[in-house]
Amino acid sequence: MVNASTSGWLIRNGRVIDPSTGWDEITDVLIEDGHIAAVGTSLDASGATVFDASEMVVAPGMIDVHVHLRVPGGEHKETMATGTAAAAAGGFTTICCMPNTTPPLDSPVILRELAAAIDAEASVRVHPIATISAGRAGEEAVDYAALAEAGAIGFSDDGSSCRNSAVMRSALEASITLDLPVMVHCEDHYLATGAMHEGEISRKLCIPGIPAEAEEISIARDILLARLTGGSLHVLHVSTGYGAELVRAAKAAGIRVTAEVMPHHLTMSDRWIDGDRTLHNTAESPGKPGKPGDPDTKVNPPLRPVADTEALLVALQNGTFDIIATDHAPHAASEKVERPFEDAMFGLSGLELALPTMLALVRAGHLSLMTMIDRLSTAPARMLKKPLGTLSPGSIADVFVFDPSERWTITPESLKTKSHNTPLLGMEMQGRTRLTLVGGEERFRA
């Protein structure tokens, strides 16, 4: 874990936006001994490193609860060093890593080995998510208490649903005593046999489809199990409008459920698989058309029709979605662009692209900067019960500064991640991180 620094910082003249306090003003932030010392003007900066944040935004470091670091076993895709460097470059100061690794994170021994790698190589805070079932096979419960004691911050079989409802029930029951969420990838394995959303575009491209119901059936099952147990359920990467409606209804019924949405599901549709490069729900100029069947557009759950992007945006606006996460899923070129679409691995790289994508929604008037930062920082901190996501004096100095106006072109050379599997390559985006501090220590500066 990253240690706090004894050095100081004075971040001057930035627009300080902090959902935890309601601040939205041009002012200064003073950091001493790894903590926020003061927010205001005429601050004593003796011995501090001064960063001029004029025309920039200063905010609590972002927190991504859904990241695939690929460690252990997938270091050809991403390493602890490259993944956390990408996080810092994207403005994220805390990330949670998913357990679909080789071997999966299903035992205290593996978690302790991962903790050693985090201590040695991570440039941001990393919290592991352990599996729901042994080997992620969906049939045998793990020792939830032992995994929590070893550092697990939640439980998930992400990459697939937990097939056995009795095992899911045991995980949700454990979540009550351990006060940790069960984070579910909702997908009916027997229906989800295709490679993209089942619909007009899949039929046009002759690519086997995945019906929306494959996701929605599983969401409904896990909500019912949360109602049965009273456990804490977090629904990962909701991609359909009806899936969001199921979450909204469950919340209204008093069921303990939270949910997340991804930037790509808000702004990309299955039209992207057909070569369209329009960021939906934004006023951005379309990118150069892509090749139909581009493997970099293959993600799970799949990109859905435009109507779903619009419904997900409404669900984000009305509070159905508690947080925004990236589902950062790096893959080597040999697993993506060098394969036909149907054979390519699912997943997009997202840590460095979440900020400019979400800022496009802000510029279109769909979200305020305050709401965007809340869903990417303060709300995830609250969900994880961590003393982060705030710039209040005395708090840990996890801070990022971004220029909302800077334009840049997405290229492999512009990214810190080891893998560059994103259909945004070659597109010009607006908004970029300029400084990331973790515990008062510089982890990225542009």
C-alpha positions as CSV (number, residue, x, y, z in Angstrom):
1,M,0.0,0.0,0.0
2,V,1.1,3.5,-0.8
3,N,2.5,5.3,2.3
4,A,1.7,9.0,3.1
5,S,4.4,11.5,2.4
6,T,5.8,14.0,4.8
7,S,6.2,16.6,2.0
8,G,3.6,19.3,1.5
9,W,1.7,20.7,-1.5
10,L,-0.2,23.9,-2.2
11,I,-2.6,23.5,-5.1
12,R,-3.5,27.0,-6.0
13,N,-6.3,28.7,-7.9
14,G,-8.2,25.5,-8.8
15,R,-12.0,25.0,-8.9
16,V,-12.3,22.8,-5.8
17,I,-15.3,20.5,-6.1
18,D,-16.0,18.2,-3.2
19,P,-19.4,16.4,-3.0
20,S,-18.7,15.4,0.7
21,T,-18.7,19.1,1.8
22,G,-20.6,20.7,-1.1
23,W,-17.6,22.9,-2.0
24,D,-17.6,24.3,-5.5
25,E,-15.3,27.4,-5.6
26,I,-12.1,28.8,-6.9
27,T,-9.7,28.4,-4.0
28,D,-6.5,26.7,-2.7
29,V,-5.8,23.3,-1.1
30,L,-2.9,22.9,1.4
31,I,-1.6,19.4,2.0
32,E,0.8,18.5,4.9
33,D,2.0,15.2,6.2
34,G,-0.2,13.3,3.7
35,H,-3.5,14.9,4.8
36,I,-5.6,17.9,3.8
37,A,-4.4,20.7,6.1
38,A,-6.7,23.5,4.9
39,V,-8.9,24.6,2.0
40,G,-9.1,28.4,1.5
41,T,-7.0,31.4,0.5
42,S,-3.9,33.1,1.9
43,L,-2.6,29.7,3.1
44,D,1.0,29.4,4.4
45,A,2.9,27.5,1.7
46,S,6.3,27.5,3.4
47,G,8.3,24.5,2.0
48,A,5.4,23.2,0.0
49,T,5.5,22.2,-3.7
50,V,3.2,24.7,-5.4
51,F,1.0,23.5,-8.3
52,D,-0.9,26.1,-10.2
53,A,-4.4,24.7,-11.0
54,S,-5.8,27.7,-12.7
55,E,-8.6,26.7,-15.2
56,M,-8.5,23.2,-13.7
57,V,-10.6,21.2,-11.3
58,V,-9.4,19.9,-7.9
59,A,-11.3,16.9,-6.6
60,P,-11.0,13.9,-4.2
61,G,-9.2,11.1,-5.9
62,M,-11.5,8.8,-7.9
63,I,-12.3,5.3,-6.7
64,D,-12.9,2.4,-9.1
65,V,-14.5,-0.6,-7.5
66,H,-14.3,-2.7,-10.7
67,V,-10.8,-3.3,-12.2
68,H,-9.1,-6.3,-13.7
69,L,-5.4,-6.1,-12.9
70,R,-4.8,-9.6,-14.2
71,V,-2.5,-10.4,-11.3
72,P,-1.7,-13.2,-10.7
73,G,-1.3,-15.2,-13.9
74,G,-2.2,-12.6,-16.5
75,E,0.8,-10.4,-16.5
76,H,1.1,-10.5,-20.3
77,K,-2.1,-8.4,-20.3
78,E,-1.4,-6.1,-17.3
79,T,0.9,-5.9,-14.3
80,M,0.5,-4.4,-10.9
81,A,2.8,-1.6,-12.0
82,T,1.2,-0.9,-15.3
83,G,-2.4,-1.2,-14.1
84,T,-1.9,1.1,-11.1
85,A,0.1,3.6,-13.3
86,A,-2.9,3.7,-15.6
87,A,-5.2,4.3,-12.6
88,A,-3.1,7.2,-11.5
89,A,-3.0,8.7,-15.0
90,G,-6.8,8.4,-15.1
91,G,-7.2,10.2,-11.8
92,F,-8.0,7.1,-9.7
93,T,-6.3,6.9,-6.3
94,T,-8.0,3.7,-5.1
95,I,-9.0,0.6,-7.1
96,C,-10.6,-2.7,-6.3
97,C,-9.3,-5.7,-8.3
98,M,-11.5,-8.5,-9.4
99,P,-10.7,-12.2,-8.6
100,N,-10.9,-13.8,-12.1
101,T,-7.2,-14.4,-12.1
102,T,-5.0,-17.5,-12.4
103,P,-5.3,-18.8,-9.8
104,P,-8.5,-17.0,-8.7
105,L,-8.6,-15.1,-5.5
106,D,-10.3,-17.7,-3.5
107,S,-8.0,-18.4,-0.5
108,P,-6.2,-16.4,2.2
109,V,-2.9,-17.6,0.9
110,I,-3.4,-16.2,-2.6
111,L,-4.7,-12.9,-1.0
112,R,-1.6,-12.6,1.1
113,E,0.6,-13.2,-2.0
114,L,-1.3,-10.5,-3.8
115,A,-0.9,-8.1,-0.9
116,A,2.9,-8.5,-1.2
117,A,2.7,-7.6,-4.8
118,I,0.6,-4.6,-4.0
119,D,3.0,-3.4,-1.4
120,A,6.0,-3.8,-3.8
121,E,4.6,-2.4,-7.0
122,A,1.3,-0.5,-6.7
123,S,1.3,3.2,-7.1
124,V,-2.3,3.7,-5.9
125,R,-4.4,2.0,-3.2
126,V,-5.5,-1.5,-4.2
127,H,-8.1,-3.6,-2.4
128,P,-8.8,-7.2,-3.5
129,I,-12.2,-8.7,-4.1
130,A,-12.3,-12.4,-3.4
131,T,-14.4,-15.0,-5.1
132,I,-17.9,-16.1,-4.1
133,S,-17.2,-19.7,-5.0
134,A,-14.2,-22.0,-4.9
135,G,-12.4,-21.6,-8.2
136,R,-15.2,-19.4,-9.5
137,A,-16.9,-22.6,-10.5
138,G,-20.2,-21.5,-8.8
139,E,-20.7,-24.7,-6.9
140,E,-18.9,-24.5,-3.5
141,A,-18.8,-21.6,-1.1
142,V,-15.5,-20.2,0.0
143,D,-14.5,-19.3,3.6
144,Y,-15.9,-15.8,3.5
145,A,-14.7,-14.9,7.0
146,A,-11.2,-16.0,6.4
147,L,-11.0,-14.1,3.1
148,A,-12.3,-11.0,4.8
149,E,-9.6,-11.3,7.5
150,A,-7.0,-11.7,4.7
151,G,-8.1,-8.3,3.2
152,A,-11.0,-9.0,0.9
153,I,-13.2,-5.9,0.5
154,G,-16.1,-7.8,-1.1
155,F,-16.9,-11.1,-3.0
156,S,-17.5,-11.7,-6.7
157,D,-17.3,-14.4,-9.3
158,D,-17.0,-11.6,-11.9
159,G,-16.5,-12.9,-15.4
160,S,-19.5,-15.2,-14.8
161,S,-22.5,-15.5,-12.4
162,C,-22.5,-17.8,-9.4
163,R,-24.6,-20.6,-10.9
164,N,-25.7,-22.2,-7.7
165,S,-28.4,-20.2,-6.0
166,A,-27.6,-21.9,-2.6
167,V,-24.0,-20.7,-2.8
168,M,-25.2,-17.2,-3.6
169,R,-27.5,-17.3,-0.7
170,S,-24.6,-18.3,1.6
171,A,-22.5,-15.4,0.3
172,L,-25.3,-12.9,0.9
173,E,-25.9,-14.3,4.4
174,A,-22.1,-13.9,5.1
175,S,-22.3,-10.3,3.9
176,I,-24.5,-9.4,6.8
177,T,-22.1,-10.4,9.5
178,L,-19.0,-9.3,7.6
179,D,-20.5,-6.0,6.4
180,L,-19.0,-6.6,2.9
181,P,-20.9,-6.5,-0.4
182,V,-21.5,-9.4,-2.7
183,M,-20.7,-8.0,-6.2
184,V,-22.5,-9.9,-8.9
185,H,-21.8,-10.3,-12.6
186,C,-25.3,-11.1,-13.8
187,E,-25.5,-13.4,-16.8
188,D,-27.4,-16.6,-17.5
189,H,-24.6,-18.9,-18.7
190,Y,-27.0,-20.9,-20.8
191,L,-28.4,-17.9,-22.7
192,A,-25.2,-15.9,-23.0
193,T,-23.6,-18.0,-25.7
194,G,-23.1,-15.3,-28.3
195,A,-20.5,-12.6,-28.8
196,M,-22.5,-9.3,-28.9
197,H,-26.0,-8.0,-28.2
198,E,-28.7,-10.0,-29.9
199,G,-30.6,-7.7,-32.2
200,E,-30.7,-5.9,-35.5
201,I,-26.9,-5.3,-35.7
202,S,-26.0,-8.8,-34.7
203,R,-28.2,-10.2,-37.4
204,K,-26.8,-7.7,-40.0
205,L,-23.2,-8.8,-39.1
206,C,-24.2,-12.5,-38.8
207,I,-22.6,-12.6,-35.3
208,P,-24.3,-14.8,-32.6
209,G,-26.1,-12.6,-30.1
210,I,-26.6,-12.4,-26.4
211,P,-30.1,-11.4,-25.5
212,A,-30.7,-8.7,-22.9
213,E,-32.7,-11.3,-20.9
214,A,-29.5,-13.2,-20.2
215,E,-28.5,-10.3,-17.9
216,E,-31.9,-9.4,-16.6
217,I,-32.9,-12.9,-15.5
218,S,-29.8,-13.1,-13.4
219,I,-30.3,-9.6,-11.9
220,A,-33.8,-10.7,-10.9
221,R,-32.6,-13.9,-9.3
222,D,-29.9,-12.2,-7.2
223,I,-32.3,-9.4,-6.1
224,L,-34.7,-12.1,-4.9
225,L,-31.9,-13.8,-3.0
226,A,-31.0,-10.4,-1.4
227,R,-34.6,-10.0,-0.4
228,L,-34.6,-13.5,1.1
229,T,-31.4,-13.0,3.1
230,G,-31.3,-9.3,3.8
231,G,-27.7,-9.4,2.5
232,S,-25.8,-6.6,0.7
233,L,-26.0,-7.0,-3.1
234,H,-24.0,-4.9,-5.5
235,V,-24.9,-5.3,-9.2
236,L,-22.0,-4.9,-11.5
237,H,-22.0,-3.3,-15.0
238,V,-25.7,-3.0,-15.6
239,S,-26.1,-2.6,-19.4
240,T,-29.9,-2.7,-20.1
241,G,-32.6,-0.3,-19.3
242,Y,-34.8,-3.0,-17.9
243,G,-32.0,-4.2,-15.7
244,A,-31.8,-0.7,-14.3
245,E,-35.6,-0.8,-13.7
246,L,-35.2,-4.0,-11.7
247,V,-32.6,-2.3,-9.5
248,R,-34.8,0.7,-9.0
249,A,-37.8,-1.4,-8.0
250,A,-35.7,-3.4,-5.6
251,K,-34.5,-0.2,-3.9
252,A,-38.0,1.1,-3.6
253,A,-39.0,-2.2,-2.0
254,G,-36.3,-1.7,0.7
255,I,-33.9,-4.5,-0.6
256,R,-30.2,-3.8,0.2
257,V,-29.0,-3.4,-3.4
258,T,-26.5,-1.0,-5.0
259,A,-25.5,-0.8,-8.7
260,E,-23.0,0.6,-11.0
261,V,-22.9,1.7,-14.7
262,M,-19.9,1.9,-17.0
263,P,-18.9,4.9,-19.2
264,H,-18.9,2.7,-22.3
265,H,-22.5,1.5,-21.7
266,L,-23.6,5.1,-21.4
267,T,-21.9,6.4,-24.6
268,M,-21.4,3.4,-26.9
269,S,-24.0,1.1,-28.5
270,D,-24.0,-2.0,-30.6
271,R,-23.7,0.4,-33.6
272,W,-20.0,0.7,-32.6
273,I,-19.6,-3.0,-33.6
274,D,-20.9,-2.0,-37.0
275,G,-18.3,0.8,-37.3
276,D,-20.1,3.8,-35.9
277,R,-18.0,6.0,-33.7
278,T,-20.6,8.4,-32.3
279,L,-20.4,8.9,-28.5
280,H,-24.1,8.7,-27.7
281,N,-25.8,11.2,-25.4
282,T,-23.0,13.7,-26.1
283,A,-22.4,16.6,-28.4
284,E,-19.0,15.3,-29.5
285,S,-18.1,15.0,-33.1
286,P,-18.1,11.4,-34.3
287,G,-14.7,9.7,-34.8
288,K,-13.6,8.2,-38.1
289,P,-15.7,5.1,-38.9
290,G,-14.3,1.8,-37.7
291,K,-14.2,-1.5,-39.4
292,P,-17.3,-3.6,-38.7
293,G,-16.6,-6.4,-36.3
294,D,-13.7,-4.6,-34.6
295,P,-12.7,-6.9,-31.7
296,D,-12.0,-3.8,-29.5
297,T,-15.8,-3.3,-29.3
298,K,-16.4,-6.7,-27.8
299,V,-17.2,-6.4,-24.1
300,N,-19.2,-8.3,-21.5
301,P,-22.0,-7.4,-20.9
302,P,-22.2,-6.3,-24.5
303,L,-22.8,-2.9,-26.0
304,R,-26.6,-2.6,-26.2
305,P,-28.9,-0.5,-28.5
306,V,-28.9,3.3,-28.3
307,A,-32.2,3.2,-26.4
308,D,-30.4,1.3,-23.6
309,T,-27.7,4.0,-23.4
310,E,-30.4,6.6,-22.9
311,A,-32.2,4.6,-20.3
312,L,-29.0,4.0,-18.4
313,L,-28.3,7.7,-18.4
314,V,-31.7,8.4,-16.9
315,A,-31.0,5.8,-14.2
316,L,-27.7,7.5,-13.4
317,Q,-29.5,10.9,-13.2
318,N,-32.3,9.6,-10.9
319,G,-30.0,7.8,-8.5
320,T,-30.7,4.2,-9.5
321,F,-27.0,3.9,-10.1
322,D,-25.0,4.6,-7.0
323,I,-21.6,4.7,-8.6
324,I,-19.7,4.8,-11.9
325,A,-17.0,2.1,-12.5
326,T,-14.8,1.2,-15.5
327,D,-14.6,-2.6,-15.7
328,H,-11.0,-2.0,-16.9
329,A,-10.3,-5.3,-18.7
330,P,-7.0,-5.2,-20.6
331,H,-6.1,-7.9,-23.1
332,A,-3.0,-8.5,-25.2
333,A,-3.3,-7.8,-28.9
334,S,-3.0,-11.6,-29.6
335,E,-6.2,-12.0,-27.7
336,K,-8.1,-9.1,-29.2
337,V,-7.3,-7.4,-32.5
338,E,-5.4,-10.4,-33.9
339,R,-8.5,-12.6,-33.7
340,P,-11.8,-12.6,-35.4
341,F,-14.6,-10.9,-33.5
342,E,-16.3,-14.1,-32.3
343,D,-13.0,-15.5,-31.0
344,A,-11.7,-12.4,-29.4
345,M,-11.7,-12.0,-25.6
346,F,-14.4,-9.8,-24.0
347,G,-13.2,-6.5,-22.4
348,L,-12.2,-2.8,-22.9
349,S,-9.4,-0.9,-21.2
350,G,-11.0,2.0,-19.3
351,L,-9.0,3.5,-16.4
352,E,-7.5,6.3,-18.4
353,L,-10.6,7.0,-20.5
354,A,-13.4,7.2,-17.9
355,L,-12.7,10.9,-17.2
356,P,-12.9,12.3,-20.7
357,T,-15.9,10.1,-21.5
358,M,-17.9,11.3,-18.5
359,L,-16.9,14.9,-19.1
360,A,-18.5,14.6,-22.6
361,L,-21.8,13.8,-20.7
362,V,-21.2,16.8,-18.5
363,R,-20.6,19.1,-21.5
364,A,-23.9,17.8,-23.0
365,G,-25.7,19.0,-19.9
366,H,-26.7,15.6,-18.6
367,L,-24.7,15.7,-15.4
368,S,-23.1,18.3,-13.3
369,L,-19.4,18.1,-12.4
370,M,-20.5,17.7,-8.8
371,T,-22.6,14.7,-9.6
372,M,-19.9,13.2,-11.8
373,I,-17.3,13.5,-9.1
374,D,-19.7,12.1,-6.5
375,R,-20.4,9.0,-8.5
376,L,-16.7,8.4,-9.2
377,S,-15.2,9.3,-5.8
378,T,-17.4,10.2,-2.8
379,A,-20.1,7.6,-3.4
380,P,-17.7,4.7,-4.0
381,A,-15.8,5.7,-0.8
382,R,-19.1,5.6,1.1
383,M,-20.0,2.2,-0.4
384,L,-16.6,0.7,0.6
385,K,-16.8,2.4,4.0
386,K,-13.4,4.0,3.5
387,P,-12.4,7.5,4.9
388,L,-11.7,8.7,1.3
389,G,-13.6,10.7,-1.3
390,T,-13.3,14.0,0.5
391,L,-11.1,17.1,0.7
392,S,-12.3,18.0,4.2
393,P,-9.4,19.2,6.5
394,G,-7.8,16.3,8.3
395,S,-8.7,13.7,5.7
396,I,-6.2,11.6,3.7
397,A,-4.8,13.6,0.8
398,D,-6.0,11.5,-2.1
399,V,-6.4,14.2,-4.7
400,F,-6.6,14.6,-8.4
401,V,-6.4,17.7,-10.6
402,F,-7.8,17.7,-14.1
403,D,-8.0,20.1,-17.0
404,P,-11.6,19.8,-18.4
405,S,-10.6,21.6,-21.6
406,E,-7.4,19.8,-22.7
407,R,-7.9,18.0,-26.0
408,W,-5.9,14.9,-26.7
409,T,-5.9,12.0,-29.1
410,I,-6.1,8.4,-27.8
411,T,-3.1,6.5,-29.0
412,P,-1.2,3.5,-27.5
413,E,1.6,5.8,-26.7
414,S,-0.6,8.1,-24.7
415,L,-1.8,5.3,-22.4
416,K,0.0,3.8,-19.4
417,T,-1.9,0.5,-19.4
418,K,0.0,-2.4,-20.9
419,S,-2.9,-3.3,-23.2
420,H,-4.6,-0.8,-25.5
421,N,-7.9,-2.6,-26.3
422,T,-10.3,0.3,-26.7
423,P,-12.3,1.4,-29.8
424,L,-11.5,5.0,-28.8
425,L,-8.0,4.7,-30.3
426,G,-7.5,7.5,-32.8
427,M,-10.3,9.6,-31.4
428,E,-9.8,13.0,-30.0
429,M,-11.2,13.4,-26.4
430,Q,-11.5,16.4,-24.1
431,G,-10.4,16.4,-20.4
432,R,-7.3,15.0,-18.9
433,T,-5.7,14.4,-15.5
434,R,-2.8,16.7,-14.7
435,L,-1.9,15.6,-11.2
436,T,-2.7,12.7,-8.9
437,L,-1.6,12.5,-5.3
438,V,-2.1,9.4,-3.1
439,G,-1.6,10.1,0.6
440,G,0.0,13.4,-0.4
441,E,2.6,11.7,-2.7
442,E,2.8,12.4,-6.4
443,R,1.8,9.4,-8.5
444,F,1.2,11.1,-11.8
445,R,1.8,14.6,-13.3
446,A,1.4,15.7,-16.9
